[in-house]
Amino acid sequence: MAQVPENVGCENSVCIQAKECKRQVIAKDGTAVEIRSFGGTAEKGCGKFIPIKG
């Protein structure tokens, strides 16, 4: 499977890691080049998670 670029955002707010994921941040602030909904659930993350630094 191809690697997802870091500038692709995620609109899946159900994911357990949503509040700590850079993909959520860029989806909401409009800097993502593309927005998808990855497969995270309330019990597990999607595997494409990028932690928020800082």
VOBA-1610 file (N, C-alpha, C; in pm, whole numbers, padded with zeros to 5 digits, always signed):
BEGIN
Met+00085-00119+00000Met+00000+00000+00000Met+00089+00124+00000Ala+00049+00223-00076Ala+00126+00348-00087Ala+00117+00430+00041Gln+00226+00499+00070Gln+00230+00587+00187Gln+00146+00711+00161Val+00069+00753+00261Val-00015+00873+00248Val+00071+00996+00278Pro+00074+01096+00191Pro+00152+01216+00217Pro+00110+01288+00345Glu+00204+01357+00407Glu+00177+01427+00533Glu+00079+01542+00518Asn+00062+01594+00396Asn-00028+01709+00379Asn-00171+01668+00340Val-00205+01542+00364Val-00343+01495+00345Val-00410+01493+00482Gly-00519+01567+00494Gly-00589+01578+00622Gly-00692+01469+00641Cys-00748+01464+00761Cys-00850+01365+00794Cys-00969+01432+00861Glu-01089+01393+00820Glu-01211+01449+00878Glu-01280+01351+00973Asn-01211+01243+01007Asn-01270+01140+01093Asn-01254+01176+01241Ser-01352+01245+01297Ser-01344+01287+01437Ser-01378+01176+01535Val-01423+01060+01485Val-01457+00946+01571Val-01331+00872+01619Cys-01223+00883+01544Cys-01099+00811+01574Cys-01049+00842+01715Ile-01002+00741+01785Ile-00952+00758+01921Ile-00833+00855+01928Gln-00759+00869+01816Gln-00642+00956+01815Gln-00671+01093+01754Ala-00796+01123+01724Ala-00830+01246+01653Ala-00776+01373+01719Lys-00784+01382+01851Lys-00742+01504+01921Lys-00590+01521+01925Glu-00515+01416+01892Glu-00369+01423+01893Glu-00308+01411+01753Cys-00390+01421+01651Cys-00343+01394+01514Cys-00332+01520+01429Lys-00214+01537+01369Lys-00190+01651+01280Lys-00285+01650+01160Arg-00327+01533+01116Arg-00418+01527+01000Arg-00551+01596+01031Gln-00599+01585+01154Gln-00721+01655+01195Gln-00700+01806+01193Val-00584+01850+01244Val-00553+01993+01253Val-00551+02056+01114Ile-00480+01995+01020Ile-00470+02055+00886Ile-00602+02048+00810Ala-00685+01948+00842Ala-00818+01941+00779Ala-00903+02058+00825Lys-00894+02092+00955Lys-00976+02200+01010Lys-00925+02339+00977Asp-00791+02354+00969Asp-00737+02489+00943Asp-00722+02521+00795Gly-00756+02426+00708Gly-00759+02453+00565Gly-00626+02440+00492Thr-00522+02387+00559Thr-00392+02375+00493Thr-00369+02240+00426Ala-00462+02146+00441Ala-00448+02015+00377Ala-00472+02028+00226Val-00392+01958+00146Val-00412+01959+00001Val-00528+01869-00040Glu-00560+01776+00047Glu-00670+01682+00023Glu-00722+01640+00159Ile-00850+01612+00170Ile-00907+01567+00296Ile-00979+01435+00274Arg-00944+01337+00356Arg-01006+01206+00349Arg-01061+01170+00486Ser-01127+01059+00494Ser-01166+01002+00623Ser-01097+00867+00634Phe-00996+00861+00721Phe-00922+00737+00738Phe-00999+00642+00829Gly-00949+00522+00850Gly-01025+00416+00914Gly-01021+00406+01065Gly-00981+00510+01135Gly-00977+00503+01280Gly-01115+00489+01342Thr-01120+00424+01457Thr-01246+00407+01528Thr-01232+00462+01669Ala-01339+00456+01745Ala-01335+00500+01885Ala-01244+00411+01970Glu-01212+00292+01920Glu-01127+00199+01993Glu-00984+00191+01941Lys-00961+00230+01814Lys-00825+00220+01759Lys-00800+00328+01654Gly-00672+00357+01634Gly-00632+00456+01534Gly-00628+00395+01395Cys-00600+00478+01296Cys-00606+00436+01156Cys-00475+00379+01101Gly-00363+00409+01168Gly-00234+00367+01115Gly-00168+00472+01027Lys-00237+00583+01001Lys-00183+00695+00923Lys-00167+00818+01011Phe-00170+00796+01141Phe-00164+00900+01243Phe-00032+00978+01237Ile-00039+01109+01246Ile+00079+01194+01260Ile+00060+01275+01388Pro+00148+01255+01488Pro+00130+01327+01615Pro+00150+01477+01600Ile+00076+01554+01680Ile+00093+01698+01685Ile+00220+01725+01765Lys+00312+01800+01705Lys+00438+01831+01773Lys+00423+01958+01855Gly+00489+01960+01970Gly+00490+02081+02050Gly+00405+02066+02168
//
